[in-house]
Structures are given as C-alpha cells and as structure tokens.
C-alpha cells in the first residue's frame, strides 16, 4: 500500500512552506494560508480564513480611487474563467494594521501570481496566490517616480498601463479627467474608456494594439484618437507607449497620454484660415483678371476712337502724332490683355510679352523679318511691365523708322537680361546709320522714354557703336 500523509500533516507542511501562499476557493473565499503569508500580511488565520479576499483585505479608504483592488479581482476572475495562471504587474495593496498597533493601513506593493488548481473535470477548484512583497524596492524608486510624476504633471501627461488579456487598465487621475471620469470612477478595466473613444477612431486604436501584441519584434506604440466626454465635448488625445512581455509571453502595454485638443483646434483654425485665404486670393485673381479685361477693352475703345479721328486728319504731322499715340496705347493694352489671360494677373512673362509686342510693332514694316528678341525668362509685376512696354514701343518704332535708310536693311535686336548687382538691362540695338542719324528725337518720345526709365528707378543710355546705335535702360529687378 503506497505511503500517504495524514491531512493534518499536509496542513502543517503547507503552513510551514518557506513561501507566502494563500489558497482561495472558486468563490474567492480564503480557505488556507501559509505561515509566511500571515507574517507578511500581519494577519492571523482567524482574521482571514473563511472570508472573501476583498473583505479580508479591504481597500484603504485613504487611497480610494486608486483602482488597485479592482485589478486584483479581475485577475482572479480571469483565472477562474480561463483555468490559466496569471501574473500581475506591481500593484499597491495596503494591509490593515492590527487594532492593538493603532489600526489604519500600511502601504505595501506586490506582484501577485495566481495559479489555478483544477479538479477532475478540469474546472478551477482552488486558486493559489503567491504574492511577492516588493515594497522595499518600490520605495527605493519612489524619488525617481516622484520626479517623473512632477515632470508628467508639468507636461499635463497621463500615465497608463493596459493588460489586453484581462483588460486591466491602470492609470493616473490625469487620464480619468481626460476621459471625463472622476478619479477611480471608470473602474479597473479599459472597457468604459474604450466606450468613450470616438467610434470612427476606436477600430484603428484596437487594430494598432492588436498588431503590436501579435508582433514579437514590435515594442513601440503610437496612436491618436478622439474622446467624446459625457458633456459632448470632444478632446483629441495622443498616446505613446511601449509593449512589455512577461516570461510567460503575456503582453502589457505602458505609456503616456497627452491632450492635444488645443493643438488640433489651432490646426483646424489655421486650415480654415488658409482655405479662406485661398478662396479670397482666387476671388482677388478673378477680380484682377476682370479689371485687366475691362481696362484692355477701354483702351481698345480709345485706340478705335483715335483711329477714327486720325482718318479725318489730312496734315501729315498731325496724322503721325495720332499714329504714335495709337501705338503707345496699344502697347499698354497688350500688357493688360496678357494679364487677364495668365494664371497670375499681377505678373507678366516678359519673354512671351516682348516677343509678341515686337512682332506687332514690325508687322507693317519692310524690316519685320529683321526684328528679333533675345529675352531671358524673366517675370515682372505690372508696375514694371507697363513702363517697359512704353519704352520698347518708342525705341523699336524709332529703330524701324530711322536705323536703315530706304533700300537698306539690317538687324534690330531687343534684349532683356540680368546684369550684375541684381540689375536688369533692356536694350534695343541695330547696325544702322548710327547715333547722328538715329538718336531718339527730342520731343514727346524722348521725354516718355526718360520718364519711364525714371519710373523704373533706372537710367537711360544711348550711344553710337561700331556697327550702329545702342539704346538701353538699366534698372533694379526687385526695386
């Protein structure tokens, strides 16, 4: 017959084990405790055996809202439901002092392990709790923790820990306030907090958490979401965290939460302002395009009126004056025409514009094949383009009339290029009769060129060259 120990001896051996053990039945009623457990918790068997664990070890009323008792019960019920061992993270669970020692509570920190004992049909009959008292090590770290809490408080950061397997959710009061709970009101699990996440954000948050748990190599977490508080106010939160794993592969998430509502509101206000600005700019561009279109039409009306009037003039000098006036108005008209057709109603593409203007000026001349432009890709605002149009009109017209006597021909070259010191040079040159025969004649044209050059903040130069005549205006590009 095999040897067996009498029940009394088994009880004595259990009581004397060199480890703290507490045995609970399926109703979480304490049925046994080792001597070391009683010593560790400053209790007697009479104090605790036969009582529910939460009754035998009540919550410290001074720490109400710390939600440490809740996670303990969640862990025990998880073991009952799954039949699997569960290892808890460090929890604060204060121990009642004996009445003869003045009562009250003694602050203690633990890392409990709950191991199921199964009966023949596989159901959990008992749970053995093995609590490791880590109070001393936790208190040694208290100074560092205090500094961390101060830093987090200064930054309005909420700290949290989440255990996906049991849904245990530990956090500080800042997190409760972010979600609209009074301290401890949300309970020990995360479900009430998930319930307050915006329904459009919750699936993405769950997906990120599950992906982190399923990826052994992944340790960091980063997700943003909205919270709908009971008063209807929406807060924007940003969470950053890490994934930790126990020796048995259980995952635990720790991290911080930041309220970024003010930043989001500023971003939304900025986006709205930028959208409004874009709309106003588009309206402004449309209005400017319309203004340029109407100015062009008005100037064309002036051209038509001058043309009609010039047909009635018989005096050659007067007729020429009309033609010069018409040419000048057309030069301005062409600027406004290009402005209302361009994407930017304030800026003129000088390369395209001056090429077209010179073609128009030379269209009726025998020298039209001789006129060419060498203009760099330069864009100028309207206030510069119009004076340049008038200057080019005068200089090119002057060259077409006087550079080459009847029966001769040669090039007439218009250039616009950048020169040193941030300046631009506008030049009309030919290889004709030279300075004496071609210098721009005193009168309205001469005064107009010099006036427009001054308006550009530049200077007008004309000189004879070895091959003809050179007239130029040098002005600042950005003045």
Secondary structure, 3 states (H helix, E strand, C coil): CCCCCCHHHHHHHHHHCCCCCEEEECCCEEEEECHHHHHHHCCCHHHHCCCEHHHHCCCCHHHCCCCHHHHHHHHHHHHHHHCCCEECCCEECCEECCHHHCCCEECCEEEEEEEEEECCCCCEEEEEEEEEECHHHHHHCHHHHHHHHHHHHHCCEEEEEEECCCCEEEECHHHHHHHCCCCCCCCCECHHHHHCECHHHHHHHHHHHHHHHHCCCCCEEEEEEEEECCCCCEEEEEEEEEEEECCCCCEEEEEEEEECHHHHHHHHHHHHHHHHHHHHHHHHHHHHHHHHHHHHHHHHHHHHHHHHHHHCCCCHHHHHHHHHHHHHHHHHHHHHHHHHHCCCCCEEEHHHHHHHHHHHHHCCCCCCCCEEEEECCCEEEHHHHHHHHHHHHHHHHHHHHHCCCCCCCCCEEEEEEEECCCEEEEEEEECCCCHHHHCCCCCHHHHHHHHHHHHCCCEEEEEEECCEEEEEEEEECCC
